[in-house]
Amino acid sequence: PTVQEGLAAGADVLCFSGDKLLGGPQAGIIVGKARYVEQMKKHPLLRALRVDKMTLAALEATLRLYRHPEEAVEKIPFYRMLAQAIPVLEERAARLLNLLNGLPGLVADMVESEAQIGAGSVPNETIPSRAVRLRAEGITADMLSHKLLQRTEPVASRIHKDAVLLDMRTVPDGALERLATAVSSCLKERG
């Protein structure tokens, strides 16, 4: 259930994550009946658990974006990723494949995939996506995925049917060359 549904169902207090649910800063958010929230404000642990002014400012800026949904989609990375159309993802995959073309021992292609939306807020929801599938001679998918994750600029991937998948929904346009370089470096390290 959503926060609104939980409150409408009669919950006295609900806690949720500012980053997972709102796409904002990492923070625990408490909403509910004023008398219970006031009691929490008086608890001795508040001093240790309260958020700092920078987090509050970031949270306020995120919430202000929600007043204008078009702006929220443009400026909140999570929603920008969700809103990308399949043709945009296919074009991004084609550009990455062009950069990877010719790497020795690498077979790369674009495949249809399902992107998992989120962790705690919608853990089992997926949406259609596109991924670049990598298979390389002399290195298992597990090893390649691990090497990508251990880089100075970590690359998160998914393993499916003995291949590494790079979901184009999570790769910004400006990162394609760095991503291709990361794959190339990992392949050179395979021996």
C-alpha positions, 0 to 999 in steps of 0.5 A: 500500500502507498503512504496515502492508502496506509493513512486512509486505512487508519494507521496512526503513524507510518515510516518510509524512506525519502530516497526510495519513495521520493527519489530524494535524499536518504532519510527516514520520514515519519507521518501520521497523527499529530499526537504520536508525532509530537510524542516522538519529537520528545523522545531522547533518541531524536537528538541522535536520529534527526536529520541535518539541515542539508538533508532537510534542504535537499528533501524540501527541494525534492518535495517542491519538484512534486508540485510540477510533475514535468519538472520532477520527471526531468530533475529527479533521476529515478523518475527520469529513468522511469519515463524513458521511452523504449526507442530512446533506450534502443538508441542508447544501446546501439551507441554503446554497441558501436563503442564495444564493436571490435573488442576481442573475444566479446559478443555484445547485442541488445536484448529486451529486458525488464527493469526492476523499479525499486527496493522497499517501495515497489520491490517486485514491480518491473517495466519493459527495458532494453539491455546490452548483453555481454558474453566474453571468451575466457571470463564467466559472466560472474567474473565480468560482473564482479570486475565491473562492480569493483572498478573505481567507478563501479558498474552495476550489472545483472546476470541472466543466462550466463551473460552480463546485462547492462540495463540502458534505463540506468545508463546516462547518455554521458556515461556511454564512453566510460562504460565502454572503457570499463568493459574493455579494461575488464576484458584486458584483465581476464587473463 
